Amino acid sequence: MRTSTDKPIAFYDENAETYAARQRQPPVERLTAFANLLPSGGTILELGCGAGGDSAWLIERGFAVTPTDGSAAMAHQAEAKLGRPVRVMRFSDLDEVAAYDGVWANACLLHVPRAELPDVLLRIRRALREGGLFYASFKAGVDEGADRFGRYYNRPSQEWLTETYRLAGFATPRIETASGGGYDGEPTEWLHVWTQG
């Protein structure tokens, strides 16, 4: 039986080629803000890299990027784009210590069940160097649940995220809200979360 964690990975495994081929521009404004706060040539872990567009943008600017994705099929798509290996890794498998200047997690931790997110955040905090930068984005909401493709979303509130981040040892996050969309084409209120370890 698949868990809520497995369902998004199964979706991306089954739809990797279509997902990778969609028209998507990297979030340049946020990537630039992220890059400007890191040391030149710094080390970055990208979680949920998808087809590799954000990693490519960061690599082109001289950063040492480690791209990862929980879906082997998506990792394969990213490898084709980046011309380098992409680690297949679930968030719960992250076990590095003080290895990165920054962690970039765009539209991926939103698939982590709320009950499991505190542990994932602890792992990210441990993987960051002291003062390291962490960016993640979530779909805002009240209730957990699936979209029309069966992908689980945790849909947290700002208050819940703030407390969960603080319990994981992060500085109180700065949360920006923005209206937008996603692969499902539905109007979405996004939470863009910035903090330091």
TAZI-V280898 format. One record per residue. N is the residue number from 1. RES is the residue in three letters. OMEGA is omega in whole degrees, 0 to 359 (999 if undefined). D_LAST is the distance of its C-alpha to the last C-alpha in whole Angstrom. Layout:
n=N res=RES omega=OMEGA d_last=D_LAST
n=N res=RES omega=OMEGA d_last=D_LAST
//
This chain:
n=1 res=MET omega=180 d_last=36
n=2 res=ARG omega=174 d_last=33
n=3 res=THR omega=178 d_last=30
n=4 res=SER omega=178 d_last=28
n=5 res=THR omega=182 d_last=26
n=6 res=ASP omega=187 d_last=28
n=7 res=LYS omega=176 d_last=30
n=8 res=PRO omega=180 d_last=28
n=9 res=ILE omega=178 d_last=28
n=10 res=ALA omega=178 d_last=31
n=11 res=PHE omega=183 d_last=32
n=12 res=TYR omega=175 d_last=30
n=13 res=ASP omega=185 d_last=32
n=14 res=GLU omega=186 d_last=35
n=15 res=ASN omega=188 d_last=34
n=16 res=ALA omega=184 d_last=32
n=17 res=GLU omega=178 d_last=35
n=18 res=THR omega=181 d_last=36
n=19 res=TYR omega=181 d_last=32
n=20 res=ALA omega=184 d_last=31
n=21 res=ALA omega=183 d_last=35
n=22 res=ARG omega=178 d_last=34
n=23 res=GLN omega=180 d_last=33
n=24 res=ARG omega=176 d_last=30
n=25 res=GLN omega=176 d_last=28
n=26 res=PRO omega=178 d_last=25
n=27 res=PRO omega=191 d_last=23
n=28 res=VAL omega=182 d_last=23
n=29 res=GLU omega=181 d_last=22
n=30 res=ARG omega=176 d_last=19
n=31 res=LEU omega=179 d_last=18
n=32 res=THR omega=178 d_last=20
n=33 res=ALA omega=179 d_last=17
n=34 res=PHE omega=183 d_last=14
n=35 res=ALA omega=183 d_last=16
n=36 res=ASN omega=181 d_last=17
n=37 res=LEU omega=182 d_last=13
n=38 res=LEU omega=175 d_last=13
n=39 res=PRO omega=178 d_last=15
n=40 res=SER omega=180 d_last=19
n=41 res=GLY omega=183 d_last=19
n=42 res=GLY omega=181 d_last=15
n=43 res=THR omega=182 d_last=15
n=44 res=ILE omega=170 d_last=14
n=45 res=LEU omega=171 d_last=14
n=46 res=GLU omega=174 d_last=16
n=47 res=LEU omega=179 d_last=16
n=48 res=GLY omega=187 d_last=20
n=49 res=CYS omega=179 d_last=21
n=50 res=GLY omega=183 d_last=25
n=51 res=ALA omega=171 d_last=27
n=52 res=GLY omega=184 d_last=25
n=53 res=GLY omega=181 d_last=25
n=54 res=ASP omega=176 d_last=22
n=55 res=SER omega=180 d_last=21
n=56 res=ALA omega=180 d_last=25
n=57 res=TRP omega=181 d_last=24
n=58 res=LEU omega=179 d_last=20
n=59 res=ILE omega=180 d_last=23
n=60 res=GLU omega=180 d_last=25
n=61 res=ARG omega=169 d_last=23
n=62 res=GLY omega=180 d_last=23
n=63 res=PHE omega=176 d_last=19
n=64 res=ALA omega=189 d_last=19
n=65 res=VAL omega=171 d_last=18
n=66 res=THR omega=179 d_last=19
n=67 res=PRO omega=179 d_last=20
n=68 res=THR omega=173 d_last=20
n=69 res=ASP omega=179 d_last=22
n=70 res=GLY omega=181 d_last=23
n=71 res=SER omega=179 d_last=27
n=72 res=ALA omega=181 d_last=29
n=73 res=ALA omega=177 d_last=31
n=74 res=MET omega=177 d_last=28
n=75 res=ALA omega=178 d_last=27
n=76 res=HIS omega=178 d_last=31
n=77 res=GLN omega=180 d_last=31
n=78 res=ALA omega=178 d_last=28
n=79 res=GLU omega=180 d_last=29
n=80 res=ALA omega=180 d_last=32
n=81 res=LYS omega=188 d_last=31
n=82 res=LEU omega=183 d_last=28
n=83 res=GLY omega=179 d_last=31
n=84 res=ARG omega=180 d_last=28
n=85 res=PRO omega=175 d_last=27
n=86 res=VAL omega=183 d_last=25
n=87 res=ARG omega=173 d_last=23
n=88 res=VAL omega=187 d_last=24
n=89 res=MET omega=170 d_last=22
n=90 res=ARG omega=181 d_last=21
n=91 res=PHE omega=183 d_last=17
n=92 res=SER omega=178 d_last=18
n=93 res=ASP omega=180 d_last=19
n=94 res=LEU omega=184 d_last=16
n=95 res=ASP omega=180 d_last=16
n=96 res=GLU omega=182 d_last=14
n=97 res=VAL omega=175 d_last=12
n=98 res=ALA omega=186 d_last=10
n=99 res=ALA omega=190 d_last=12
n=100 res=TYR omega=172 d_last=11
n=101 res=ASP omega=180 d_last=10
n=102 res=GLY omega=173 d_last=9
n=103 res=VAL omega=180 d_last=10
n=104 res=TRP omega=184 d_last=13
n=105 res=ALA omega=184 d_last=15
n=106 res=ASN omega=173 d_last=17
n=107 res=ALA omega=177 d_last=20
n=108 res=CYS omega=179 d_last=19
n=109 res=LEU omega=176 d_last=17
n=110 res=LEU omega=177 d_last=20
n=111 res=HIS omega=182 d_last=22
n=112 res=VAL omega=177 d_last=20
n=113 res=PRO omega=183 d_last=22
n=114 res=ARG omega=182 d_last=21
n=115 res=ALA omega=183 d_last=21
n=116 res=GLU omega=185 d_last=19
n=117 res=LEU omega=179 d_last=16
n=118 res=PRO omega=179 d_last=14
n=119 res=ASP omega=179 d_last=15
n=120 res=VAL omega=179 d_last=14
n=121 res=LEU omega=175 d_last=10
n=122 res=LEU omega=179 d_last=10
n=123 res=ARG omega=178 d_last=11
n=124 res=ILE omega=179 d_last=9
n=125 res=ARG omega=180 d_last=6
n=126 res=ARG omega=182 d_last=8
n=127 res=ALA omega=180 d_last=9
n=128 res=LEU omega=169 d_last=7
n=129 res=ARG omega=180 d_last=7
n=130 res=GLU omega=182 d_last=6
n=131 res=GLY omega=181 d_last=5
n=132 res=GLY omega=185 d_last=5
n=133 res=LEU omega=181 d_last=7
n=134 res=PHE omega=176 d_last=7
n=135 res=TYR omega=174 d_last=11
n=136 res=ALA omega=176 d_last=13
n=137 res=SER omega=183 d_last=17
n=138 res=PHE omega=169 d_last=19
n=139 res=LYS omega=182 d_last=23
n=140 res=ALA omega=177 d_last=23
n=141 res=GLY omega=179 d_last=25
n=142 res=VAL omega=185 d_last=27
n=143 res=ASP omega=172 d_last=28
n=144 res=GLU omega=176 d_last=27
n=145 res=GLY omega=185 d_last=29
n=146 res=ALA omega=172 d_last=31
n=147 res=ASP omega=185 d_last=32
n=148 res=ARG omega=176 d_last=35
n=149 res=PHE omega=180 d_last=34
n=150 res=GLY omega=179 d_last=33
n=151 res=ARG omega=178 d_last=29
n=152 res=TYR omega=173 d_last=27
n=153 res=TYR omega=180 d_last=25
n=154 res=ASN omega=174 d_last=23
n=155 res=ARG omega=183 d_last=23
n=156 res=PRO omega=170 d_last=21
n=157 res=SER omega=177 d_last=21
n=158 res=GLN omega=182 d_last=19
n=159 res=GLU omega=180 d_last=19
n=160 res=TRP omega=180 d_last=18
n=161 res=LEU omega=181 d_last=15
n=162 res=THR omega=181 d_last=14
n=163 res=GLU omega=181 d_last=15
n=164 res=THR omega=176 d_last=14
n=165 res=TYR omega=182 d_last=10
n=166 res=ARG omega=178 d_last=10
n=167 res=LEU omega=179 d_last=12
n=168 res=ALA omega=176 d_last=9
n=169 res=GLY omega=178 d_last=7
n=170 res=PHE omega=170 d_last=5
n=171 res=ALA omega=179 d_last=6
n=172 res=THR omega=186 d_last=10
n=173 res=PRO omega=169 d_last=10
n=174 res=ARG omega=184 d_last=13
n=175 res=ILE omega=176 d_last=15
n=176 res=GLU omega=176 d_last=18
n=177 res=THR omega=179 d_last=22
n=178 res=ALA omega=175 d_last=24
n=179 res=SER omega=180 d_last=27
n=180 res=GLY omega=180 d_last=28
n=181 res=GLY omega=180 d_last=29
n=182 res=GLY omega=182 d_last=29
n=183 res=TYR omega=182 d_last=31
n=184 res=ASP omega=178 d_last=33
n=185 res=GLY omega=182 d_last=34
n=186 res=GLU omega=174 d_last=33
n=187 res=PRO omega=187 d_last=32
n=188 res=THR omega=170 d_last=28
n=189 res=GLU omega=184 d_last=26
n=190 res=TRP omega=172 d_last=22
n=191 res=LEU omega=178 d_last=19
n=192 res=HIS omega=192 d_last=17
n=193 res=VAL omega=181 d_last=13
n=194 res=TRP omega=176 d_last=10
n=195 res=THR omega=177 d_last=7
n=196 res=GLN omega=180 d_last=4
n=197 res=GLY omega=999 d_last=0
//
